[in-house]
Amino acid sequence: MNVHEALLARKSTRAFLDKKVSKEKIVQILQSARHAPSGTNAQPWQVAVVTGQKKTELTTAMENAFKEGSDAEMDYQYYPLEWHDPYKKRRVSCGAQLYDALNIKRQDKVARLTQWAANYQAFGAPVILFFFLDPVMKKGSFLDYGMFIQSIMLAAVEEGLATCAQAALGQFPKLVKTSLGYDQKTILIGGMALGYENKEALVNNYRTPREEVEVFTRFFDE
C-alpha cells in the first residue's frame, strides 16, 4: 500500500470488533507517527493509550456524565460559535449520512441520543488514544498535532487497523485528566478510537464526500 492508497482507505470507523490490539502494533504505529513534522521540532504531543479495565471505567464515566447532563466543554473552542455555509451545509449533510446509514429517523430523538452516547464508548474500540498538550504551547502546536494525528491514522491503515478521531472524547477534560492522572492545566486535544473494523456494521458502509480540488484551490502562474 502506498501513501495515496492509505489516504483513500482511511475513514472514520464507528463500529469495531471485540478483538484485542497488541501493544506491539500500537507501539509500531506510534514509532512511525513520531516522525511527523512540528515547528522547531518541538514534538508537543503527549499520548495516553487506554485499554482494558481502565478503558471500561473511563468510557462508562464519560457516558454517564453525558446521560446525566453534565456540562460537556472542551479545553478549547473546536467548532465555530455560529455556523455559515458552506461549512453548515457540509455539517448537516455529514450528520444526515450517519443517521441514514443507521436508519434513524430525524424525529427519533431517543435513537439519536443513543448513537451520540456511543461516542463516549469510542464505538466499542478496544483502544483509546488521548492526546494532551502542555499549556505553555500555543496555536502552532495544534497544527503540529494535526499532522501527528493524521500520521497515526495512516500508520494504523498500514497495520490493518481502523480509527476514528473524536473531538467528543475531549468533551469531559476534567474527568479524563483526573482518571489518568494528568495535571488539570494540561490541554486535552481529543481522542481516537483504534481497533479492527466491523465491516458488517451498516455505520461503516458509507463515505462522506469531498470537494473537488478546483473548489478549494487557486493557481497563480502569472
N, C-alpha and C positions, 0 to 999 in steps of 0.2 A: 504494500500500500504506500502510495506517495502522498505528499502533503495535500495536493489538490483533492485526492480521493478521501482523505481523512476529514478535510473541511466539509465535504459534501455528506459524509457519513454521520458526522456529529449532529446530534439533535437533543432536545430536552426530553428526557425519558421520565415518565410518570408512573411506571409500574415495573417492579423489579422481582426477580426470582428470589426465593428463600435459599440462597446459595452463598456460602461464605467466600469472601475475597481474601486471598492470602496476604500476609504482611509483606511478603517479598514483592508481590505485584504493586502494592501501594508504594513501597519504597522505590521501586523501579520508575514508577510514574513521577514521583517527586524528584528523583535523580535527574530525569530528563527536563522537567519543568523548571528546575533551579537555574537553568541556563537562559531563562527569559531575560530580556534586557530591562534595565532600570537606570534612571538618571543618576549619574556619578557612581554607578554600580552600588547603590545604597542597599539593594535587596531588602526592601521593607517588609516582606511577608513573614508572618508567623502563623503556622498551621497547627490546628488541633485535629487529630484523627480519632474519631469516636466510634466505637463498635461495642458489641456485646451488651452486657448489663448496663453499663454507663449510658449507652445509646438509648436503651429502653427507658431508663429513668428520665433522661433529659427530654426525649421526644414526648413522653407521657406528660411531663410537667409543662412543656410548651403547648401541647394540645389542650390541656386542662385550663391553662391561662387564657387561651383563645376562647374556649367554650364559656368560661366564667366572665368573659367580657373585660378582662384586664387590658389596660392600655398597651397597644402594640405600637411602639415608637422606636425606630432605628436610631443609631448614634449619629446619623447624618440624613439630610433630605435627599432621598433617592429619586423620587418622581417629582414632576412639576406640581405646584400647588393648583394651577389651572391649566387644563389640557386644551390644546388647539390642534387643528388639522395641519399637516397630515398625520400627526402623532396620535391624536384622539381616535381617528378612523382606524388606524392600524391596531391600536389597543383594543378597541371594541371588536374588530374582526378576529383578533387573536383569541379573545375570550369566547366568542361565538363558535369558533372552530373546536375549541376544547369541549364545550358543553354539547355540541352537535355530535362529536365523536362518542360521547358517553350517553347520548340520547337523553340528556337532561333538559327539560323544557325551561324556558325563561321564567315562567311563573312558579316553578318548583323551587322555592327558596330553601327548603329543608335539604334537598339533594345538593343544591349549590353550596350550602354551608358545609355539608359533609365532605364534598370534594375539596373545598378550600382547607378544611381541617387536615386533610391528607398531606398538605404541605409540611405540617409540623411533625409528621411521621417520616419525612423525607421519602414519601411514597413507597415505604417498605424497603428501601435500600438498606443493605447490611452495614454500610459505611457512610458516615457523615464527615465531611471536612469543614471545619470552621476556620475562617480567615480573620486574623486580627492585625491591627496596625498600631504602632507606637503613636501616642497622641502628639508627639513632637513633630511628626511628619505632616506635610500639607497636601494640597490638591494634586500635585505632580505624582505623588505616590499612589493615588487612585489609578492613574494611567498605568503606572508600573504594575499594579495589582491586576488590572485587566489583562495585560499581556501574560502575566503569570498564570492566571486562572484559565485563560484560553489554552495555554501550553499544557496544563493539566488535562483538560478535556480532550485535546488531540492525542496526548500520550495515552490516555485511557482507551481511546479508539484502537490504537495500535495493540493494546493488551487484551482486546476483545471485551472491553467493559463499556458501560453506558454511564452517563452523567446527567445531572440537572442542576445548573447553577441557580440558587434560590435566594432572593432577597428576603423571602418570608422567614428563613432561618436566622435572620438578623433582627427580627421584629421584637424580640424579648431579650435585649442585650444584658440587662442586669441579671436575669435568671441564668442565662448561659454562662456568663462570667463567674457567677457565684458557684455554679455547679462544677466548672472546670478549673476554678482557682486562678482566674486571671484578674488582674487589677481592674477595678471599675472604670478607671480613666482610660484604659485601652479601648481603641475603636474596634467594634465588631463590624467588619465589612459585610459579611453574609456567610452563606454556607453552600455546600454542594453535596447532593446525593450521589453515591458511587456504588455500582454493583453490576450485576448481569441483567440485561433487559429481558422482561417478559414479553416476547414477541407476539404472543397470542392476545395480549391485552388490547382492547379497542383504543384506549387512550394513546397507545404508542403507534397507531397506524394512520396518522395524518401528519402533514408537514405544513408549517406556516410558510407563506410565500415571501419572496424577497424582491425588492425593486430591481429593475434592470440598471446596469451601470450608467446608462445615459441619463437616468433620473437624478442621480446624486453626484454626477461628475461633470466638471467643465474643463475643457482642454484649452490651453493658451499656447499658441505656437507662433505668434507674430509680435 
